[in-house]
Amino acid sequence: MQNLATIAIDWANVNWLYVTVLVIFVFLSTLIGTILSFRHVFYGAGLSALLFAAAFVFWNYYPHDLPLPTLMTAQQQVPATQAKSPTYVVIAIQKITDPEAYKPLPEKGRAAAEAAGGHYLIRTGNITRLDGVAPERLALIEFDSIEKAQAWYSSPAQKDADAIRSKSTDSLAFIVEGLGK
């Protein structure tokens, strides 16, 4: 059995509004159960438990359309079978070999990525080397799926951008699958 002291609670992920709703249910069901049991402790406890269970089931499973939470966690969990992993395209430009030919590339690349449903997470030349040789520029583009990333790479707009990149830079590009969100 796991020691309770070693169980970490993610306090930032606690849905305090939901906890407050549960506390109100417990308080009211205990109060009503105690009043209706006429001071019989066992009956009061049983009645309180039944009232709480009924309120809990009603709150969580009956469509009440109130702007209050019906889940214990702050974030609704997506079943693992439905969770999709994001896909990232990494473009590392080791060296710009022809600055004049390179000039239209950032705008053409951005337009091609956005047209295909991608969006830039990183697009910079401000890189601090830690180990090895850092590229001059780096771009990280997020896509919803590997299929969308591959469709972007095969698109005519991206083919034009890649032609400029291959003529004006020493660079590499690759697709990386990420973790589910």
Order of alpha helices (4+ residues) and beta strands (2+ residues): alpha-alpha-beta-alpha-alpha-beta-beta-alpha-alpha-beta
